[in-house]
């Protein structure tokens, strides 16, 4: 690793000497974090529309829904973050609206998307669960790509590790509030430059979601009831997020409980989703059980 290296996966032999977090176009700064989010949105819409075509549905419904869901999800993601990081905003309320400074929580976006779909499907008089079964495919694809925005921002990482995927980051690139005492205790200094070495939890989540999407793309032809794909997503994502969240150093805490709010929500999602899937499958009629849903 050279002195100019900003990020490296030390045990994989991968190094990036000068990591850029943004690009300037006509004097306007465009953050790569936002670029990855936009690419994820486009990919998610495309996958949802392709699945809609497969099922004989109108792909334009999903494009129209996405336009509402994207706006509402950004608002929801911001509200979720602000609520559980209130101490960062209580003395300067205008900062609540400064999303360019960061502070979006995926779970807040997911909750907002579900509420938006509930309203949209009711207005359009179509099945909420049917749309959700296709929508979660696009959502998962968006998360796979969007998580890489955290890479460019040098955030969403865990504590110290020397495992296969250990990621070493120049300390000067990292928000000090995300650096735990564990990372300070394992601080690495090379040629006068300080580095932290962490679990790349953004990568773990991206890879986990990739596996989840692959499974759902395979399983969708075998689902037993409307809404099953949605519950599988909530179960699968919740399970992965539960253990990944436990590694992170920038957890949002559930008020004064000391419990990471995303970990608590993940636990609830896993339990509820598993219970619904078990109940629905157990109570399928012989006719329903033999019928393969689209």
CORLINDA-V513497 format. One record per run of one state. SS is the DSSP state (hx for helix, st for strand, lp for the rest). FROM is the first residue (numbers start at 1). LEN is the number of residues. If there is no record, write none. Layout:
BEGIN
SS&FROM&LEN, SS&FROM&LEN
END
This chain:
BEGIN
lp&1&6, st&7&3, lp&10&4, st&14&3, lp&17&5, st&22&4, lp&26&2, st&28&4, hx&32&23, lp&55&4, hx&59&26, lp&85&1, hx&86&3, lp&89&4, hx&93&5, lp&98&1, hx&99&3, lp&102&4, hx&106&19, lp&125&3, hx&128&19, lp&147&1, hx&148&6, lp&154&4, st&158&1, lp&159&1, st&160&1, lp&161&6, st&167&4, hx&171&3, lp&174&2, hx&176&3, lp&179&2, hx&181&5, lp&186&2, st&188&3, lp&191&2, st&193&6, lp&199&2, hx&201&22, lp&223&5, hx&228&18, lp&246&2, st&248&1, lp&249&4, st&253&1, lp&254&6, st&260&1, hx&261&22, lp&283&3, hx&286&5, lp&291&4
END
